Amino acid sequence: MKSVKRFEIIIERLHARDVTDALERAGVTGYSLLRDVTGTGDRGDRAGDELTDVFRNCCVIVAVPVEAADEVVESIRPLLKAYGGVCLVSDALWVNH
């Protein structure tokens, strides 16, 4: 197994492309996108059944080498500041196959 940093970025679906573009510019070569993430937070409830993407959330999941974590954080930080959202960073193990 290999040590990595796992990023979970929750943001309005409307801004998902901005996040994935920023990740790609930071050198990220792959990610998973979960659509219609529901929950509640400082912007109220997100039920996932809204008519447009404006009030729907998504979650972008990324695993990067430990040494790349700071660059990824700095690529996402301006988007979180502009659009809101949540970015969680945790230690994880990548199972080699």
Helices and strands as residue ranges (DSSP letters): E 2-12, G 13-15, H 16-25, E 32-37, E 39-41, E 44-46, G 53-55, E 57-65, G 66-68, H 69-83, E 86-94
